[in-house]
Amino acid sequence: MAKIASVLGDNDISIASAIQKEADETTQTAEIVVMTHPSSEKGIIQAVDKLNHLNVVKEVNNFIRVEV
């Protein structure tokens, strides 16, 4: 989570909450859902690209923009 938080922080993205779903022992993976505080779209796109290249991230499956 530290590497993920670092990438988000480097792109001025603040984490509002994070939930880790049950881990898969076989693949040694876990799904993490991250909600952020309002952020720029440019920052999100850059962060997703960097996250996809981290050795601790298998894939970024989706991101959904939530308007308030």
C-alpha positions in Angstrom: 0.0 0.0 0.0 2.9 2.3 0.7 4.0 2.3 -3.0 0.5 2.9 -4.2 0.0 5.8 -1.7 3.4 7.2 -2.9 2.3 7.2 -6.5 -1.0 8.9 -5.6 0.8 11.5 -3.5 3.3 12.3 -6.2 0.3 13.2 -8.4 -1.4 15.3 -5.7 -4.1 12.7 -5.0 -5.2 12.3 -1.5 -6.7 9.0 -0.3 -10.1 9.4 1.4 -10.5 5.6 2.1 -9.1 2.3 1.1 -10.7 -1.2 1.4 -8.8 -4.4 0.8 -11.1 -7.3 -0.1 -10.2 -10.9 0.8 -6.8 -12.0 -0.4 -6.5 -14.9 -2.8 -3.9 -17.3 -1.2 -3.3 -19.1 -4.5 -2.3 -16.1 -6.6 -1.2 -14.1 -3.6 -3.3 -11.1 -4.7 -5.9 -8.9 -3.2 -8.4 -6.5 -4.6 -8.0 -2.9 -3.2 -10.7 -0.2 -3.7 -9.4 3.3 -3.2 -11.6 6.4 -2.9 -9.8 9.7 -3.3 -10.6 13.3 -2.4 -11.3 15.5 -5.5 -8.4 15.3 -7.8 -7.5 16.5 -11.3 -8.2 14.1 -14.2 -4.7 14.7 -15.4 -3.3 13.5 -12.1 -5.5 10.4 -12.0 -4.5 9.4 -15.6 -0.8 9.8 -14.8 -1.2 7.9 -11.5 -3.0 5.0 -13.1 -0.3 4.8 -15.7 2.4 4.7 -13.0 0.4 2.2 -10.9 0.2 -0.2 -13.8 4.0 -0.3 -13.9 4.5 -1.0 -10.2 5.8 -4.5 -9.3 3.2 -4.7 -6.5 0.2 -4.0 -8.8 -1.0 -6.8 -11.0 -3.5 -4.4 -12.8 -5.6 -1.4 -12.4 -9.0 -2.9 -13.3 -11.0 0.2 -13.4 -11.4 3.8 -12.2 -14.7 5.6 -11.9 -15.0 9.3 -11.6 -17.5 10.3 -8.9 -19.0 13.8 -9.2 -20.2 15.6 -6.1 
